[in-house]
Amino acid sequence: MKNKYLLPIIFILLISATKISLHRSLWNFKDHKRIEYDLSMNAFNEVNYLNQKNGVKVKADLVVKIKDSIYANILLENKRIIEKINDSITSYEEIKLNNDILFENYTYKGKVEGKVSEEATAIKDFIFPIISRGINKGDSITESFKVPFSLGNSVLNIKTKNVISKENTQNGISSYSSKISSLKYKVENTDIPNMNVFLDGKTYFQFDENKGIFLNQTINLNIYIKSELDNKSFKDILTFRISQDIKFKKLE
């Protein structure tokens, strides 16, 4: 009789173990008060036809200040410009900036129910992406959302696809990578004939399944403005580049 039930029991245990191993990347807010990261961000625009570059490099402390088991505010503290490029000329004078709230009432499921700061609006769906269901190594899920892009008097909401793949899980730490892409949007402009706007990019991030927190994350996002020529090739007009590194520092 024992042999009769042995295999079904083992099979059930294996199925259960498989389900348990498929973790979801949901924040654990109930056991923590504050999570700190080092943040470094570059934001540049390249005026391709003039061969000019403008932008800044910013450093700050990124703080997840937990309010309760559901909500947290995500803040930028000790924010400062450490590098500035103006017409391709670089200066390194440090400029202190005001602290800022990136996300207000950010939930453990990665949703923002409060305000989003202006500088975080374009990349809010890339920062700490939540994996809503467990996925195996080598599998992927696709998230779709809109990225707002200002065109002066109007805002273009670029439909964007983010394909997130699971790279590995080791010692409870899961690693993910993603590819970001959008359709090409034709925009009417009197100065630039046949103007097209689109974006691409990639991210890499790690999630600690044991503690329920995000670890390191890298984001590279490019927004292109190009002019379509008669032969269907594209001429670069303007490129916006955002790169961001987030490194785990401290947990309370």
C-alpha positions in Angstrom: 0.0 0.0 0.0 2.9 2.4 0.7 4.4 2.0 -2.8 1.0 2.7 -4.3 0.8 6.2 -2.9 4.5 7.0 -2.9 4.8 8.3 -6.5 1.6 10.5 -6.4 2.9 12.1 -3.2 6.3 12.8 -4.7 4.6 14.3 -7.8 2.5 16.6 -5.7 5.6 17.8 -3.8 7.4 18.5 -7.0 4.5 20.5 -8.4 4.3 22.5 -5.1 8.0 23.2 -5.2 7.8 24.4 -8.8 5.0 26.8 -7.9 6.8 28.2 -4.9 9.9 28.8 -7.0 8.0 31.1 -9.4 8.3 34.3 -7.3 6.7 37.6 -8.1 8.6 40.9 -7.6 6.3 42.6 -5.2 7.7 45.0 -2.6 7.7 43.8 1.1 6.7 47.1 2.8 5.4 45.6 6.0 8.8 44.5 7.4 10.8 47.6 6.5 10.7 51.4 7.2 13.2 52.8 4.7 15.2 51.6 1.7 18.1 53.7 0.4 19.9 53.6 -3.0 22.6 55.5 -4.7 21.3 57.1 -8.0 23.3 58.4 -10.9 21.5 59.8 -13.9 22.6 61.3 -17.3 20.2 63.2 -19.4 21.4 64.6 -22.7 20.1 65.8 -26.0 22.2 65.6 -29.1 21.5 68.1 -31.9 22.9 65.8 -34.6 23.0 68.2 -37.6 24.9 70.8 -35.5 27.1 68.1 -33.8 26.2 69.6 -30.4 25.4 68.0 -27.1 23.7 69.5 -24.0 22.7 68.0 -20.7 23.5 67.1 -17.1 24.8 64.3 -14.9 22.9 64.2 -11.5 23.7 62.2 -8.4 21.3 61.7 -5.4 20.1 59.4 -2.7 17.0 57.5 -3.9 14.9 56.8 -0.8 11.8 54.5 -0.5 10.2 55.9 2.6 7.6 53.4 3.7 4.3 54.6 5.2 2.6 51.3 5.9 2.3 47.8 4.4 0.8 49.2 1.2 2.2 52.7 0.5 5.5 54.4 0.3 6.9 57.7 -1.0 9.9 57.6 -3.3 12.2 60.6 -2.7 15.4 62.1 -4.1 17.6 63.5 -1.3 21.0 65.1 -1.4 20.4 65.8 -5.1 23.1 67.6 -7.0 24.4 68.3 -10.6 28.0 67.1 -10.8 28.6 67.6 -14.5 27.1 70.0 -17.1 27.4 70.0 -20.9 26.5 73.2 -22.8 27.1 73.3 -26.5 29.5 70.3 -26.1 31.6 72.1 -23.5 31.8 70.2 -20.2 32.0 71.9 -16.7 32.3 70.0 -13.4 31.1 72.6 -10.8 28.8 70.9 -8.3 25.4 72.5 -8.0 23.1 71.5 -5.1 19.4 71.0 -6.0 16.3 70.8 -3.8 15.0 67.4 -2.6 12.2 66.0 -4.7 9.3 63.5 -4.3 9.4 61.3 -7.4 6.3 59.2 -6.5 3.7 59.9 -3.9 1.6 57.0 -2.5 3.6 54.4 -4.5 2.1 50.9 -3.7 3.9 47.6 -3.0 2.5 46.5 -6.4 4.3 49.2 -8.2 1.4 51.5 -8.9 1.4 55.3 -8.3 -1.8 56.5 -6.7 -0.5 60.0 -5.8 1.6 62.6 -7.7 4.4 61.9 -10.1 7.2 64.5 -10.4 7.8 66.1 -13.8 11.2 64.6 -14.2 10.0 61.1 -13.4 6.9 61.1 -15.7 8.7 59.8 -18.8 10.4 56.9 -17.0 7.9 56.0 -14.2 7.0 52.7 -15.9 10.6 51.6 -16.1 11.6 52.3 -12.5 11.3 49.2 -10.4 9.1 47.2 -12.8 6.8 44.8 -11.0 6.6 41.2 -12.2 2.9 40.4 -11.5 3.2 36.7 -12.1 6.0 34.2 -11.6 8.1 33.5 -14.7 10.8 30.8 -15.3 14.3 31.5 -16.4 14.4 32.2 -20.1 10.7 33.2 -20.2 9.4 36.7 -20.7 6.4 38.9 -20.2 5.3 42.1 -22.1 4.2 45.3 -20.5 2.6 48.1 -22.6 2.2 51.7 -21.6 2.5 55.3 -22.9 5.5 57.5 -22.6 4.7 61.3 -22.7 7.1 63.3 -24.9 6.8 67.1 -25.1 6.7 68.7 -28.6 6.6 72.3 -27.4 2.9 73.2 -27.6 1.6 69.6 -27.4 2.5 66.2 -25.8 2.9 63.0 -27.8 2.0 59.9 -25.9 4.3 57.2 -27.4 2.8 53.7 -27.2 5.7 51.6 -25.8 6.3 47.9 -25.4 8.6 46.6 -22.7 9.6 42.9 -23.0 11.0 41.7 -19.7 13.0 38.4 -19.6 14.1 36.5 -16.5 17.9 35.8 -16.7 18.6 33.8 -13.6 17.8 33.2 -9.9 20.6 32.4 -7.5 20.4 32.5 -3.6 17.0 34.1 -3.8 18.1 37.0 -6.1 16.4 37.1 -9.5 18.0 39.0 -12.4 15.9 40.4 -15.3 16.6 42.3 -18.5 14.2 44.1 -20.8 14.0 45.5 -24.3 12.0 48.7 -24.9 10.6 49.7 -28.2 7.8 51.8 -29.8 6.2 52.5 -33.2 7.4 55.4 -35.3 5.1 58.4 -35.1 4.8 60.9 -38.0 4.5 64.4 -36.6 3.6 67.5 -38.6 6.3 70.2 -38.4 6.9 73.2 -40.7 10.7 73.2 -39.9 11.3 69.4 -40.2 9.7 67.7 -43.2 8.4 64.1 -42.7 9.3 64.2 -39.0 9.3 60.9 -37.1 9.5 60.3 -33.3 10.2 56.9 -31.7 12.1 55.4 -28.8 14.1 52.3 -27.8 16.1 51.2 -24.9 16.9 48.5 -22.4 17.0 47.8 -18.7 18.6 45.4 -16.2 17.5 44.9 -12.6 17.7 42.5 -9.7 15.1 41.6 -7.1 15.8 40.0 -3.7 13.1 37.4 -3.2 14.0 36.8 0.5 13.8 40.5 1.6 11.1 41.6 -1.0 13.2 44.6 -2.3 14.8 45.7 -5.5 18.5 45.8 -5.8 20.6 47.2 -8.6 19.0 48.6 -11.7 20.3 50.2 -15.0 18.0 52.0 -17.5 19.1 53.3 -20.9 16.4 55.1 -22.9 16.7 56.9 -26.3 14.1 59.1 -27.9 14.8 59.9 -31.6 13.5 62.6 -33.9 14.3 61.8 -37.5 13.4 63.1 -40.9 12.3 60.5 -43.4 13.9 61.0 -46.8 12.5 60.2 -50.3 14.3 56.8 -50.3 12.7 55.9 -47.0 16.0 56.2 -45.1 16.2 58.5 -42.0 18.3 61.5 -41.2 19.1 62.1 -37.5 17.7 65.5 -36.3 17.7 65.2 -32.5 18.3 62.5 -30.0 17.4 62.5 -26.3 19.4 60.0 -24.1 18.5 59.1 -20.5 20.7 56.6 -18.6 20.2 55.8 -15.0 22.0 53.6 -12.4 20.5 52.6 -9.1 22.5 50.7 -6.6 21.2 49.3 -3.3 22.8 51.0 -0.2 20.9 50.4 3.0 17.7 48.8 4.5 16.0 49.8 7.7 
